[in-house]
Amino acid sequence: MGLDISVTNIINSFKQKSLKVEYEYLAHNKRHRKYIESTVIDFEDYGGFLLYISELDEFKNSVDKLHGTVGRLENAIEDVSFSE
């Protein structure tokens, strides 16, 4: 299910920060029993998790940049050692 908005926008821009989802489904058996369920999604609960994910993503980007730099340094060292 898509809400067409990010969780961050919901947390920062809306008063209502939870969503109740109700749904029905049928079991595929002889009785075709109907099930009705609901759940509540509290977007404020995701706030700390999103911050953690954001920090991990920044760390990963830093490591990726360092990996590229280390690769270039290794190539430069090989070039210097072969030219001597």
N, C-alpha and C positions, 0 to 999 in steps of 0.2 A: 504494500500500500504506500503510495507516495503522497506526501502533503504539499509538495512543490514549494517547500521552504526549509531552511536549515534549522537544526536544533538551536544553534547559537542565536539566530534571529528570534526564535520563539522565546528563549530565555531572556534576551535583552529587550524585546519590543512588545511583549504581550503581558497583560495582567494574568490571564488564564494560562497556566503553565502545565496543565494536564489534559489528557484526552481520553475519553471513555470510548472504547470500541466494543460494540455489540455485534455478534454474528450468529448465524444459524447455519446448520448443515444437516444433511441426511446421511444416515448409515446405509451402505449398499448391502442390505441383507433382505430377508423375506419380509420383515416388518416395516422397513423404511422409517425407522425411528428418527424423529427430529430432535436435534440437540441445539440448545440455545446457550451460548456462553458470552461472557464479557470480560474485558480486562481494562485496566486503567494504566496509561503511560504517563508517568510524571517526568517531564523534561528537565526539571530542576535537579533530579537525581543524576542526570547525565553531565551536569556542569563540571564537576570535579574530574570525571572521566575524560571529558573532552580536553580539559587543560592538560592532563597527563599525556594524552595522545598527541596533542600539539607539541609538547616539550620533547617527546620521543621523536616526532617527525623532524623537529629542528636538529636534534642530535644526529639523526640518521643523515640529514642533508650535510651537516658538518663533516661526518665521517666519510661520506661520498666524495666531498671536495678534497679532503685530506688524502684519500685513496688515489685520486687523480694526480695530486701533487707528488705523492710518493712515487708513483709510476714514472712521472717526468724526471724526477731526481735520479731514479735508478737508471733510466736511459742516458741521462747526462753523465753519470758516473761511468757507465760502460763506455761511452764515447771517449771520455777523458782517458780511461785506462787503456783503450786500444790505440789511442794516438801517441802514447808515450813510448 
